[in-house]
Amino acid sequence: MRRLLRVPVVLLVAVLWGLGSYALGFAALADSFPWALAAAFAGGVVVTGALGSLTSRPRPILLALPLAIIALTTTVYAAGVHHLRERPRLTLVVDQRQCTGTGCAYTFRDPAGRPTPFRLAGGPVHDIGDTAEVYRTGTADEVRWWPATLLAAEPTALTTARITVPLLAAYTVALGIAGALGDAATVRRFRRHMASSRPS
């Protein structure tokens, strides 16, 4: 029975770690997909370790490792994409470009030709007159390049998350049930052994 009582704890660990990964990447570090996904990957390992409290058999625990990692990383990725899509997105025209050995810096005008206060460095190389997709971070006049390539995996990630998250939850419950049944069988065998070893 104690194994079953641990199931909600394992699921809570997964949820809290996912929320923490999202907060790290998109609140504390301002839209950092690499850090958020790295934290989610680590969370998958931690959740797999927590599954060890549900069963003493190593194989079912190891089988859960890729499932937990995929479930957490795709969920955090999808949440990050949703976060970015809520940011104001702008189409600007490159007005000036200054390049050095470390990269280029750009100033912009809006499509009507009016100057803007936005400045950006690095990112993809643009010529003067090119249009550029950026988004506002919510901090004064700060903008960043719109990460179109990074967001291209959104449909696949959403589909994967919708499959793996319920599957991970169901797998956790199944491990808890199997662990509880295994404990009950062990107790029964112990009692039979004790009963048979008593002197008649």
N, CA and C atoms as an extended XYZ file, in Angstrom:
600
Properties=species:S:1:pos:R:3:atomname:S:1:resname:S:1:resid:I:1 pbc="F F F"
N         0.822       -1.207        0.000 N   MET     1
C         0.000        0.000        0.000 CA  MET     1
C         0.862        1.266        0.000 C   MET     1
N         2.013        1.174        0.683 N   ARG     2
C         2.881        2.345        0.718 CA  ARG     2
C         3.392        2.723       -0.670 C   ARG     2
N         3.565        1.718       -1.521 N   ARG     3
C         4.001        2.009       -2.901 CA  ARG     3
C         2.971        2.893       -3.616 C   ARG     3
N         1.690        2.572       -3.452 N   LEU     4
C         0.643        3.356       -4.102 CA  LEU     4
C         0.603        4.784       -3.567 C   LEU     4
N         0.855        4.936       -2.281 N   LEU     5
C         0.833        6.276       -1.697 CA  LEU     5
C         1.967        7.151       -2.222 C   LEU     5
N         3.004        6.520       -2.760 N   ARG     6
C         4.120        7.289       -3.319 CA  ARG     6
C         3.857        7.775       -4.735 C   ARG     6
N         2.842        7.213       -5.399 N   VAL     7
C         2.547        7.604       -6.788 CA  VAL     7
C         2.271        9.104       -6.908 C   VAL     7
N         1.375        9.689       -6.078 N   PRO     8
C         1.155       11.137       -6.200 CA  PRO     8
C         2.420       11.952       -5.951 C   PRO     8
N         3.294       11.457       -5.083 N   VAL     9
C         4.544       12.178       -4.804 CA  VAL     9
C         5.424       12.211       -6.058 C   VAL     9
N         5.530       11.079       -6.742 N   VAL    10
C         6.342       11.022       -7.969 CA  VAL    10
C         5.762       11.951       -9.035 C   VAL    10
N         4.454       11.919       -9.190 N   LEU    11
C         3.815       12.790      -10.180 CA  LEU    11
C         3.998       14.261       -9.811 C   LEU    11
N         3.935       14.558       -8.520 N   LEU    12
C         4.133       15.947       -8.072 CA  LEU    12
C         5.557       16.402       -8.353 C   LEU    12
N         6.524       15.506       -8.162 N   VAL    13
C         7.921       15.834       -8.492 CA  VAL    13
C         8.046       16.191       -9.970 C   VAL    13
N         7.396       15.405      -10.835 N   ALA    14
C         7.466       15.674      -12.278 CA  ALA    14
C         6.857       17.031      -12.621 C   ALA    14
N         5.689       17.319      -12.037 N   VAL    15
C         5.015       18.594      -12.326 CA  VAL    15
C         5.841       19.772      -11.828 C   VAL    15
N         6.320       19.701      -10.592 N   LEU    16
C         7.080       20.807      -10.018 CA  LEU    16
C         8.401       21.017      -10.749 C   LEU    16
N         9.042       19.920      -11.159 N   TRP    17
C        10.307       20.079      -11.891 CA  TRP    17
C        10.058       20.714      -13.261 C   TRP    17
N         8.961       20.320      -13.907 N   GLY    18
C         8.633       20.940      -15.185 CA  GLY    18
C         8.371       22.431      -15.040 C   GLY    18
N         7.622       22.803      -14.004 N   LEU    19
C         7.350       24.224      -13.762 CA  LEU    19
C         8.642       24.973      -13.431 C   LEU    19
N         9.505       24.331      -12.648 N   GLY    20
C        10.775       24.965      -12.311 CA  GLY    20
C        11.667       25.159      -13.523 C   GLY    20
N        11.676       24.184      -14.416 N   SER    21
C        12.470       24.310      -15.649 CA  SER    21
C        11.962       25.456      -16.503 C   SER    21
N        10.635       25.564      -16.608 N   TYR    22
C        10.045       26.670      -17.372 CA  TYR    22
C        10.407       28.013      -16.747 C   TYR    22
N        10.280       28.102      -15.420 N   ALA    23
C        10.596       29.357      -14.735 CA  ALA    23
C        12.069       29.733      -14.894 C   ALA    23
N        12.945       28.740      -14.840 N   LEU    24
C        14.372       29.015      -15.011 CA  LEU    24
C        14.658       29.595      -16.386 C   LEU    24
N        14.127       28.952      -17.420 N   GLY    25
C        14.454       29.365      -18.782 CA  GLY    25
C        13.745       30.618      -19.251 C   GLY    25
N        12.501       30.822      -18.803 N   PHE    26
C        11.701       31.888      -19.408 CA  PHE    26
C        11.318       33.008      -18.449 C   PHE    26
N        11.732       32.900      -17.193 N   ALA    27
C        11.530       33.995      -16.244 CA  ALA    27
C        12.880       34.450      -15.694 C   ALA    27
N        13.603       33.519      -15.068 N   ALA    28
C        14.888       33.888      -14.465 CA  ALA    28
C        15.936       34.258      -15.513 C   ALA    28
N        15.977       33.519      -16.627 N   LEU    29
C        17.025       33.734      -17.626 CA  LEU    29
C        16.503       34.339      -18.925 C   LEU    29
N        15.297       34.838      -18.932 N   ALA    30
C        14.757       35.600      -20.063 CA  ALA    30
C        14.820       34.847      -21.388 C   ALA    30
N        13.931       33.904      -21.537 N   ASP    31
C        13.732       33.199      -22.810 CA  ASP    31
C        14.944       32.381      -23.248 C   ASP    31
N        15.471       31.596      -22.347 N   SER    32
C        16.618       30.748      -22.675 CA  SER    32
C        16.141       29.310      -22.848 C   SER    32
N        15.897       28.919      -24.094 N   PHE    33
C        15.493       27.539      -24.368 CA  PHE    33
C        16.553       26.524      -23.931 C   PHE    33
N        17.848       26.768      -24.183 N   PRO    34
C        18.841       25.754      -23.794 CA  PRO    34
C        18.822       25.432      -22.301 C   PRO    34
N        18.746       26.459      -21.451 N   TRP    35
C        18.741       26.211      -20.015 CA  TRP    35
C        17.458       25.523      -19.571 C   TRP    35
N        16.334       25.939      -20.137 N   ALA    36
C        15.057       25.315      -19.770 CA  ALA    36
C        15.037       23.842      -20.151 C   ALA    36
N        15.521       23.531      -21.343 N   LEU    37
C        15.511       22.141      -21.797 CA  LEU    37
C        16.547       21.298      -21.054 C   LEU    37
N        17.682       21.899      -20.707 N   ALA    38
C        18.677       21.167      -19.920 CA  ALA    38
C        18.121       20.816      -18.542 C   ALA    38
N        17.409       21.767      -17.939 N   ALA    39
C        16.797       21.499      -16.636 CA  ALA    39
C        15.713       20.436      -16.751 C   ALA    39
N        14.937       20.478      -17.844 N   ALA    40
C        13.895       19.474      -18.048 CA  ALA    40
C        14.503       18.087      -18.257 C   ALA    40
N        15.610       18.027      -18.981 N   PHE    41
C        16.313       16.751      -19.174 CA  PHE    41
C        16.749       16.183      -17.824 C   PHE    41
N        17.357       17.035      -17.000 N   ALA    42
C        17.760       16.592      -15.664 CA  ALA    42
C        16.550       16.145      -14.854 C   ALA    42
N        15.425       16.843      -15.043 N   GLY    43
C        14.204       16.454      -14.345 CA  GLY    43
C        13.729       15.071      -14.734 C   GLY    43
N        13.905       14.714      -16.000 N   GLY    44
C        13.535       13.364      -16.422 CA  GLY    44
C        14.340       12.303      -15.699 C   GLY    44
N        15.625       12.597      -15.469 N   VAL    45
C        16.479       11.663      -14.728 CA  VAL    45
C        16.025       11.578      -13.271 C   VAL    45
N        15.700       12.727      -12.689 N   VAL    46
C        15.250       12.748      -11.290 CA  VAL    46
C        13.937       11.988      -11.127 C   VAL    46
N        13.006       12.213      -12.034 N   VAL    47
C        11.717       11.514      -11.961 CA  VAL    47
C        11.922       10.008      -12.092 C   VAL    47
N        12.828        9.612      -12.983 N   THR    48
C        13.126        8.183      -13.122 CA  THR    48
C        13.666        7.618      -11.813 C   THR    48
N        14.535        8.377      -11.157 N   GLY    49
C        15.027        7.943       -9.855 CA  GLY    49
C        13.909        7.822       -8.834 C   GLY    49
N        12.954        8.770       -8.893 N   ALA    50
C        11.824        8.710       -7.962 CA  ALA    50
C        10.954        7.492       -8.224 C   ALA    50
N        10.904        7.053       -9.474 N   LEU    51
C        10.134        5.843       -9.784 CA  LEU    51
C        10.712        4.610       -9.092 C   LEU    51
N        11.982        4.702       -8.706 N   GLY    52
C        12.590        3.597       -7.982 CA  GLY    52
C        11.935        3.329       -6.641 C   GLY    52
N        11.190        4.317       -6.126 N   SER    53
C        10.480        4.096       -4.859 CA  SER    53
C         9.220        3.263       -5.047 C   SER    53
N         8.855        3.003       -6.304 N   LEU    54
C         7.631        2.257       -6.576 CA  LEU    54
C         7.886        0.784       -6.857 C   LEU    54
N         9.093        0.453       -7.213 N   THR    55
C         9.404       -0.939       -7.532 CA  THR    55
C        10.877       -1.202       -7.239 C   THR    55
N        11.194       -2.424       -6.922 N   SER    56
C        12.588       -2.790       -6.660 CA  SER    56
C        13.260       -3.394       -7.890 C   SER    56
N        12.531       -3.489       -8.992 N   ARG    57
C        13.079       -4.076      -10.213 CA  ARG    57
C        13.715       -2.991      -11.077 C   ARG    57
N        14.973       -3.155      -11.472 N   PRO    58
C        15.647       -2.090      -12.225 CA  PRO    58
C        15.155       -1.917      -13.655 C   PRO    58
N        14.727       -3.008      -14.305 N   ARG    59
C        14.368       -2.892      -15.719 CA  ARG    59
C        13.197       -1.938      -15.959 C   ARG    59
N        12.079       -2.045      -15.211 N   PRO    60
C        10.991       -1.087      -15.435 CA  PRO    60
C        11.407        0.359      -15.182 C   PRO    60
N        12.343        0.555      -14.250 N   ILE    61
C        12.806        1.917      -13.961 CA  ILE    61
C        13.609        2.456      -15.143 C   ILE    61
N        14.510        1.628      -15.676 N   LEU    62
C        15.324        2.060      -16.821 CA  LEU    62
C        14.463        2.306      -18.052 C   LEU    62
N        13.414        1.509      -18.230 N   LEU    63
C        12.516        1.723      -19.363 CA  LEU    63
C        11.801        3.069      -19.274 C   LEU    63
N        11.627        3.568      -18.062 N   ALA    64
C        10.934        4.842      -17.880 CA  ALA    64
C        11.821        6.041      -18.175 C   ALA    64
N        13.153        5.844      -18.210 N   LEU    65
C        14.066        6.976      -18.379 CA  LEU    65
C        13.811        7.778      -19.654 C   LEU    65
N        13.804        7.152      -20.841 N   PRO    66
C        13.539        7.962      -22.041 CA  PRO    66
C        12.147        8.573      -22.042 C   PRO    66
N        11.173        7.849      -21.492 N   LEU    67
C         9.806        8.375      -21.447 CA  LEU    67
C         9.738        9.633      -20.591 C   LEU    67
N        10.371        9.602      -19.422 N   ALA    68
C        10.338       10.763      -18.530 CA  ALA    68
C        11.075       11.956      -19.139 C   ALA    68
N        12.220       11.699      -19.763 N   ILE    69
C        12.987       12.791      -20.367 CA  ILE    69
C        12.208       13.421      -21.511 C   ILE    69
N        11.631       12.600      -22.371 N   ILE    70
C        10.878       13.134      -23.522 CA  ILE    70
C         9.648       13.888      -23.045 C   ILE    70
N         8.945       13.353      -22.055 N   ALA    71
C         7.734       14.009      -21.557 CA  ALA    71
C         8.052       15.390      -20.991 C   ALA    71
N         9.106       15.487      -20.188 N   LEU    72
C         9.418       16.783      -19.578 CA  LEU    72
C         9.988       17.771      -20.579 C   LEU    72
N        10.892       17.322      -21.450 N   THR    73
C        11.507       18.277      -22.377 CA  THR    73
C        10.505       18.800      -23.401 C   THR    73
N         9.649       17.927      -23.929 N   THR    74
C         8.671       18.413      -24.914 CA  THR    74
C         7.629       19.318      -24.266 C   THR    74
N         7.270       19.035      -23.026 N   THR    75
C         6.300       19.884      -22.337 CA  THR    75
C         6.877       21.266      -22.067 C   THR    75
N         8.113       21.312      -21.588 N   VAL    76
C         8.746       22.600      -21.317 CA  VAL    76
C         8.990       23.365      -22.610 C   VAL    76
N         9.398       22.653      -23.662 N   TYR    77
C         9.576       23.306      -24.971 CA  TYR    77
C         8.264       23.914      -25.448 C   TYR    77
N         7.179       23.147      -25.375 N   ALA    78
C         5.878       23.646      -25.837 CA  ALA    78
C         5.432       24.848      -25.021 C   ALA    78
N         5.664       24.808      -23.709 N   ALA    79
C         5.306       25.948      -22.867 CA  ALA    79
C         6.144       27.172      -23.229 C   ALA    79
N         7.415       26.954      -23.548 N   GLY    80
C         8.268       28.059      -23.957 CA  GLY    80
C         7.832       28.680      -25.272 C   GLY    80
N         7.422       27.854      -26.204 N   VAL    81
C         6.925       28.365      -27.488 CA  VAL    81
C         5.661       29.198      -27.267 C   VAL    81
N         4.768       28.683      -26.437 N   HIS    82
C         3.544       29.439      -26.123 CA  HIS    82
C         3.894       30.785      -25.489 C   HIS    82
N         4.875       30.781      -24.611 N   HIS    83
C         5.334       32.019      -23.968 CA  HIS    83
C         5.835       33.012      -25.014 C   HIS    83
N         6.644       32.552      -25.961 N   LEU    84
C         7.177       33.451      -26.981 CA  LEU    84
C         6.086       33.980      -27.895 C   LEU    84
N         5.122       33.141      -28.228 N   ARG    85
C         4.072       33.583      -29.153 CA  ARG    85
C         3.166       34.636      -28.528 C   ARG    85
N         3.212       34.774      -27.210 N   GLU    86
C         2.452       35.831      -26.559 CA  GLU    86
C         3.202       37.161      -26.564 C   GLU    86
N         4.459       37.148      -26.916 N   ARG    87
C         5.237       38.380      -26.991 CA  ARG    87
C         4.851       39.167      -28.242 C   ARG    87
N         4.861       40.503      -28.167 N   PRO    88
C         4.596       41.303      -29.371 CA  PRO    88
C         5.665       41.047      -30.434 C   PRO    88
N         5.207       40.765      -31.631 N   ARG    89
C         6.117       40.437      -32.731 CA  ARG    89
C         6.087       41.564      -33.750 C   ARG    89
N         7.269       41.937      -34.255 N   LEU    90
C         7.385       43.064      -35.172 CA  LEU    90
C         8.131       42.656      -36.429 C   LEU    90
N         7.764       43.287      -37.533 N   THR    91
C         8.530       43.183      -38.771 CA  THR    91
C         9.201       44.521      -39.010 C   THR    91
N        10.521       44.522      -39.002 N   LEU    92
C        11.294       45.742      -39.166 CA  LEU    92
C        12.159       45.655      -40.418 C   LEU    92
N        12.668       46.800      -40.829 N   VAL    93
C        13.556       46.878      -41.990 CA  VAL    93
C        14.932       47.313      -41.501 C   VAL    93
N        15.968       46.599      -41.933 N   VAL    94
C        17.332       46.946      -41.527 CA  VAL    94
C        17.706       48.299      -42.119 C   VAL    94
N        18.063       49.236      -41.231 N   ASP    95
C        18.400       50.595      -41.668 CA  ASP    95
C        19.911       50.782      -41.780 C   ASP    95
N        20.636       50.310      -40.779 N   GLN    96
C        22.091       50.414      -40.794 CA  GLN    96
C        22.691       49.125      -40.260 C   GLN    96
N        23.899       48.845      -40.732 N   ARG    97
C        24.607       47.647      -40.276 CA  ARG    97
C        26.071       47.988      -40.054 C   ARG    97
N        26.566       47.609      -38.889 N   GLN    98
C        27.977       47.806      -38.572 CA  GLN    98
C        28.558       46.456      -38.179 C   GLN    98
N        29.548       46.006      -38.932 N   CYS    99
C        30.127       44.688      -38.688 CA  CYS    99
C        31.567       44.810      -38.231 C   CYS    99
N        31.906       43.942      -37.290 N   THR   100
C        33.285       43.831      -36.810 CA  THR   100
C        33.681       42.360      -36.906 C   THR   100
N        34.836       42.051      -36.357 N   GLY   101
C        35.282       40.663      -36.400 CA  GLY   101
C        34.434       39.736      -35.556 C   GLY   101
N        33.645       40.286      -34.637 N   THR   102
C        32.819       39.453      -33.750 CA  THR   102
C        31.364       39.361      -34.192 C   THR   102
N        30.992       40.083      -35.259 N   GLY   103
C        29.619       40.029      -35.722 CA  GLY   103
C        29.115       41.388      -36.157 C   GLY   103
N        27.820       41.466      -36.381 N   CYS   104
C        27.215       42.697      -36.881 CA  CYS   104
C        26.187       43.242      -35.894 C   CYS   104
N        26.044       44.561      -35.902 N   ALA   105
C        25.018       45.233      -35.114 CA  ALA   105
C        24.116       45.998      -36.071 C   ALA   105
N        22.823       46.058      -35.731 N   TYR   106
C        21.843       46.611      -36.656 CA  TYR   106
C        20.984       47.669      -35.975 C   TYR   106
N        20.589       48.656      -36.777 N   THR   107
C        19.500       49.559      -36.409 CA  THR   107
C        18.388       49.363      -37.432 C   THR   107
N        17.180       49.775      -37.061 N   PHE   108
C        16.014       49.446      -37.889 CA  PHE   108
C        15.111       50.656      -38.093 C   PHE   108
N        14.316       50.558      -39.137 N   ARG   109
C        13.177       51.459      -39.328 CA  ARG   109
C        11.939       50.590      -39.503 C   ARG   109
N        10.780       51.187      -39.327 N   ASP   110
C         9.560       50.397      -39.503 CA  ASP   110
C         9.230       50.300      -40.995 C   ASP   110
N         8.264       49.464      -41.380 N   PRO   111
C         7.968       49.303      -42.822 CA  PRO   111
C         7.565       50.589      -43.526 C   PRO   111
N         7.110       51.591      -42.748 N   ALA   112
C         6.740       52.874      -43.359 CA  ALA   112
C         7.941       53.800      -43.530 C   ALA   112
N         9.111       53.356      -43.061 N   GLY   113
C        10.318       54.159      -43.229 CA  GLY   113
C        10.681       55.007      -42.037 C   GLY   113
N         9.911       54.954      -40.974 N   ARG   114
C        10.205       55.753      -39.791 CA  ARG   114
C        11.288       55.069      -38.954 C   ARG   114
N        12.205       55.838      -38.362 N   PRO   115
C        13.258       55.230      -37.522 CA  PRO   115
C        12.654       54.640      -36.241 C   PRO   115
N        13.289       53.630      -35.725 N   THR   116
C        12.843       52.988      -34.478 CA  THR   116
C        13.999       53.021      -33.472 C   THR   116
N        13.686       52.850      -32.186 N   PRO   117
C        14.757       52.838      -31.174 CA  PRO   117
C        15.421       51.475      -31.003 C   PRO   117
N        15.033       50.522      -31.820 N   PHE   118
C        15.504       49.152      -31.601 CA  PHE   118
C        16.912       48.951      -32.138 C   PHE   118
N        17.696       48.196      -31.381 N   ARG   119
C        19.060       47.845      -31.753 CA  ARG   119
C        19.249       46.353      -31.495 C   ARG   119
N        19.977       45.703      -32.375 N   LEU   120
C        20.263       44.282      -32.200 CA  LEU   120
C        21.664       43.974      -32.688 C   LEU   120
N        22.293       43.019      -32.028 N   ALA   121
C        23.611       42.546      -32.448 CA  ALA   121
C        23.567       41.038      -32.593 C   ALA   121
N        24.466       40.523      -33.444 N   GLY   122
C        24.528       39.079      -33.634 CA  GLY   122
C        23.366       38.571      -34.453 C   GLY   122
N        23.090       37.289      -34.298 N   GLY   123
C        21.984       36.686      -35.031 CA  GLY   123
C        22.307       36.476      -36.496 C   GLY   123
N        21.277       36.241      -37.304 N   PRO   124
C        21.498       36.018      -38.742 CA  PRO   124
C        22.004       37.281      -39.420 C   PRO   124
N        22.752       37.100      -40.488 N   VAL   125
C        23.309       38.245      -41.222 CA  VAL   125
C        22.230       38.818      -42.141 C   VAL   125
N        22.043       40.140      -42.047 N   HIS   126
C        21.062       40.837      -42.886 CA  HIS   126
C        21.746       41.971      -43.634 C   HIS   126
N        21.287       42.223      -44.845 N   ASP   127
C        21.731       43.385      -45.601 CA  ASP   127
C        20.814       44.563      -45.317 C   ASP   127
N        21.312       45.763      -45.585 N   ILE   128
C        20.485       46.960      -45.438 CA  ILE   128
C        19.290       46.860      -46.391 C   ILE   128
N        18.118       47.116      -45.863 N   GLY   129
C        16.890       47.009      -46.646 CA  GLY   129
C        16.160       45.687      -46.452 C   GLY   129
N        16.826       44.701      -45.847 N   ASP   130
C        16.165       43.421      -45.563 CA  ASP   130
C        15.108       43.601      -44.479 C   ASP   130
N        14.074       42.798      -44.560 N   THR   131
C        13.102       42.754      -43.471 CA  THR   131
C        13.566       41.721      -42.444 C   THR   131
N        13.267       41.987      -41.185 N   ALA   132
C        13.686       41.107      -40.093 CA  ALA   132
C        12.529       40.934      -39.118 C   ALA   132
N        12.334       39.708      -38.674 N   GLU   133
C        11.310       39.412      -37.677 CA  GLU   133
C        11.940       39.454      -36.288 C   GLU   133
N        11.371       40.247      -35.404 N   VAL   134
C        11.853       40.360      -34.027 CA  VAL   134
C        10.651       40.293      -33.090 C   VAL   134
N        10.938       40.163      -31.803 N   TYR   135
C         9.857       40.247      -30.817 CA  TYR   135
C        10.331       41.091      -29.642 C   TYR   135
N         9.392       41.724      -28.977 N   ARG   136
C         9.694       42.574      -27.832 CA  ARG   136
C         9.738       41.724      -26.570 C   ARG   136
N        10.726       41.985      -25.726 N   THR   137
C        10.882       41.200      -24.505 CA  THR   137
C        10.067       41.748      -23.349 C   THR   137
N         9.538       42.948      -23.491 N   GLY   138
C         8.802       43.563      -22.390 CA  GLY   138
C         9.672       44.473      -21.545 C   GLY   138
N        10.968       44.575      -21.885 N   THR   139
C        11.890       45.441      -21.156 CA  THR   139
C        12.239       46.637      -22.026 C   THR   139
N        11.627       47.791      -21.727 N   ALA   140
C        11.882       49.040      -22.459 CA  ALA   140
C        11.794       48.799      -23.966 C   ALA   140
N        12.855       49.150      -24.677 N   ASP   141
C        12.869       48.999      -26.138 CA  ASP   141
C        13.699       47.799      -26.577 C   ASP   141
N        13.836       46.809      -25.729 N   GLU   142
C        14.632       45.634      -26.080 CA  GLU   142
C        13.856       44.714      -27.004 C   GLU   142
N        14.511       44.276      -28.053 N   VAL   143
C        13.939       43.285      -28.964 CA  VAL   143
C        14.963       42.169      -29.167 C   VAL   143
N        14.469       41.039      -29.644 N   ARG   144
C        15.332       39.916      -29.985 CA  ARG   144
C        14.870       39.340      -31.313 C   ARG   144
N        15.805       38.661      -31.971 N   TRP   145
C        15.448       38.008      -33.227 CA  TRP   145
C        14.358       36.969      -32.979 C   TRP   145
N        13.411       36.907      -33.884 N   TRP   146
C        12.378       35.878      -33.788 CA  TRP   146
C        12.987       34.524      -34.161 C   TRP   146
N        12.972       33.531      -33.238 N   PRO   147
C        13.679       32.263      -33.491 CA  PRO   147
C        12.852       31.281      -34.319 C   PRO   147
N        12.641       31.613      -35.571 N   ALA   148
C        11.759       30.802      -36.422 CA  ALA   148
C        12.250       29.364      -36.545 C   ALA   148
N        13.561       29.181      -36.687 N   THR   149
C        14.100       27.819      -36.828 CA  THR   149
C        13.876       27.012      -35.564 C   THR   149
N        14.080       27.647      -34.418 N   LEU   150
C        13.899       26.953      -33.142 CA  LEU   150
C        12.447       26.530      -32.930 C   LEU   150
N        11.523       27.333      -33.415 N   LEU   151
C        10.106       27.063      -33.189 CA  LEU   151
C         9.509       26.121      -34.234 C   LEU   151
N        10.300       25.721      -35.218 N   ALA   152
C         9.775       24.879      -36.293 CA  ALA   152
C         9.312       23.513      -35.791 C   ALA   152
N         9.873       23.076      -34.672 N   ALA   153
C         9.523       21.745      -34.144 CA  ALA   153
C         8.270       21.764      -33.280 C   ALA   153
N         7.575       22.890      -33.214 N   GLU   154
C         6.423       23.008      -32.313 CA  GLU   154
C         5.343       21.947      -32.553 C   GLU   154
N         4.875       21.714      -33.784 N   PRO   155
C         3.818       20.709      -33.968 CA  PRO   155
C         4.226       19.320      -33.488 C   PRO   155
N         5.458       18.927      -33.816 N   THR   156
C         5.937       17.607      -33.387 CA  THR   156
C         6.037       17.532      -31.869 C   THR   156
N         6.555       18.598      -31.260 N   ALA   157
C         6.717       18.603      -29.801 CA  ALA   157
C         5.363       18.548      -29.101 C   ALA   157
N         4.384       19.289      -29.605 N   LEU   158
C         3.054       19.267      -28.991 CA  LEU   158
C         2.440       17.874      -29.066 C   LEU   158
N         2.540       17.249      -30.233 N   THR   159
C         1.997       15.902      -30.391 CA  THR   159
C         2.699       14.919      -29.456 C   THR   159
N         4.017       15.029      -29.389 N   THR   160
C         4.786       14.130      -28.532 CA  THR   160
C         4.430       14.327      -27.061 C   THR   160
N         4.291       15.583      -26.647 N   ALA   161
C         3.943       15.863      -25.254 CA  ALA   161
C         2.556       15.321      -24.913 C   ALA   161
N         1.616       15.473      -25.841 N   ARG   162
C         0.253       14.974      -25.582 CA  ARG   162
C         0.219       13.453      -25.431 C   ARG   162
N         1.187       12.784      -26.025 N   ILE   163
C         1.243       11.318      -25.910 CA  ILE   163
C         2.037       10.885      -24.676 C   ILE   163
N         3.220       11.481      -24.506 N   THR   164
C         4.132       10.982      -23.476 CA  THR   164
C         3.744       11.390      -22.065 C   THR   164
N         3.123       12.546      -21.890 N   VAL   165
C         2.759       12.970      -20.529 CA  VAL   165
C         1.707       12.041      -19.922 C   VAL   165
N         0.571       11.773      -20.615 N   PRO   166
C        -0.368       10.793      -20.045 CA  PRO   166
C         0.243        9.399      -19.910 C   PRO   166
N         1.115        9.052      -20.864 N   LEU   167
C         1.753        7.732      -20.797 CA  LEU   167
C         2.653        7.627      -19.570 C   LEU   167
N         3.391        8.691      -19.262 N   LEU   168
C         4.239        8.686      -18.075 CA  LEU   168
C         3.398        8.577      -16.806 C   LEU   168
N         2.281        9.312      -16.768 N   ALA   169
C         1.396        9.235      -15.601 CA  ALA   169
C         0.834        7.826      -15.433 C   ALA   169
N         0.388        7.226      -16.547 N   ALA   170
C        -0.166        5.872      -16.481 CA  ALA   170
C         0.909        4.866      -16.083 C   ALA   170
N         2.118        5.048      -16.618 N   TYR   171
C         3.219        4.138      -16.282 CA  TYR   171
C         3.563        4.231      -14.794 C   TYR   171
N         3.521        5.457      -14.263 N   THR   172
C         3.800        5.649      -12.837 CA  THR   172
C         2.761        4.935      -11.979 C   THR   172
N         1.496        5.091      -12.341 N   VAL   173
C         0.431        4.410      -11.595 CA  VAL   173
C         0.591        2.894      -11.696 C   VAL   173
N         0.905        2.410      -12.899 N   ALA   174
C         1.072        0.960      -13.089 CA  ALA   174
C         2.230        0.425      -12.251 C   ALA   174
N         3.334        1.188      -12.189 N   LEU   175
C         4.454        0.754      -11.361 CA  LEU   175
C         4.057        0.720       -9.886 C   LEU   175
N         3.263        1.713       -9.466 N   GLY   176
C         2.810        1.733       -8.081 CA  GLY   176
C         1.943        0.535       -7.750 C   GLY   176
N         1.036        0.186       -8.671 N   ILE   177
C         0.164       -0.980       -8.459 CA  ILE   177
C         0.984       -2.263       -8.445 C   ILE   177
N         1.903       -2.388       -9.415 N   ALA   178
C         2.740       -3.587       -9.476 CA  ALA   178
C         3.605       -3.708       -8.226 C   ALA   178
N         4.141       -2.582       -7.755 N   GLY   179
C         4.943       -2.611       -6.545 CA  GLY   179
C         4.135       -3.008       -5.325 C   GLY   179
N         2.904       -2.490       -5.237 N   ALA   180
C         2.046       -2.852       -4.105 CA  ALA   180
C         1.673       -4.325       -4.142 C   ALA   180
N         1.358       -4.834       -5.337 N   LEU   181
C         1.039       -6.258       -5.460 CA  LEU   181
C         2.253       -7.124       -5.124 C   LEU   181
N         3.432       -6.684       -5.562 N   GLY   182
C         4.641       -7.426       -5.246 CA  GLY   182
C         4.914       -7.457       -3.749 C   GLY   182
N         4.696       -6.319       -3.074 N   ASP   183
C         4.878       -6.284       -1.617 CA  ASP   183
C         3.896       -7.213       -0.921 C   ASP   183
N         2.627       -7.194       -1.393 N   ALA   184
C         1.619       -8.056       -0.780 CA  ALA   184
C         1.978       -9.524       -0.964 C   ALA   184
N         2.476       -9.881       -2.155 N   ALA   185
C         2.877      -11.272       -2.394 CA  ALA   185
C         4.052      -11.665       -1.505 C   ALA   185
N         4.985      -10.739       -1.298 N   THR   186
C         6.127      -11.018       -0.426 CA  THR   186
C         5.674      -11.265        1.014 C   THR   186
N         4.732      -10.435        1.457 N   VAL   187
C         4.205      -10.604        2.814 CA  VAL   187
C         3.510      -11.953        2.955 C   VAL   187
N         2.721      -12.340        1.940 N   ARG   188
C         2.025      -13.631        2.005 CA  ARG   188
C         3.026      -14.790        2.051 C   ARG   188
N         4.065      -14.704        1.209 N   ARG   189
C         5.073      -15.771        1.215 CA  ARG   189
C         5.786      -15.847        2.560 C   ARG   189
N         6.071      -14.683        3.129 N   PHE   190
C         6.735      -14.670        4.433 CA  PHE   190
C         5.850      -15.306        5.502 C   PHE   190
N         4.570      -14.969        5.462 N   ARG   191
C         3.661      -15.537        6.462 CA  ARG   191
C         3.521      -17.051        6.293 C   ARG   191
N         3.447      -17.509        5.025 N   ARG   192
C         3.366      -18.960        4.803 CA  ARG   192
C         4.622      -19.654        5.289 C   ARG   192
N         5.757      -19.011        5.034 N   HIS   193
C         7.017      -19.595        5.478 CA  HIS   193
C         7.059      -19.691        7.004 C   HIS   193
N         6.639      -18.600        7.669 N   MET   194
C         6.644      -18.605        9.121 CA  MET   194
C         5.687      -19.663        9.683 C   MET   194
N         4.509      -19.771        9.000 N   ALA   195
C         3.522      -20.754        9.480 CA  ALA   195
C         4.042      -22.179        9.297 C   ALA   195
N         4.722      -22.428        8.169 N   SER   196
C         5.198      -23.794        7.912 CA  SER   196
C         6.407      -24.165        8.780 C   SER   196
N         7.104      -23.133        9.271 N   SER   197
C         8.294      -23.427       10.066 CA  SER   197
C         7.985      -23.596       11.569 C   SER   197
N         6.734      -23.339       11.942 N   ARG   198
C         6.376      -23.521       13.336 CA  ARG   198
C         6.330      -25.007       13.675 C   ARG   198
N         6.782      -25.348       14.874 N   PRO   199
C         6.699      -26.778       15.268 CA  PRO   199
C         5.269      -27.216       15.470 C   PRO   199
N         4.941      -28.388       15.003 N   SER   200
C         3.573      -28.869       15.113 CA  SER   200
C         3.309      -29.408       16.517 C   SER   200
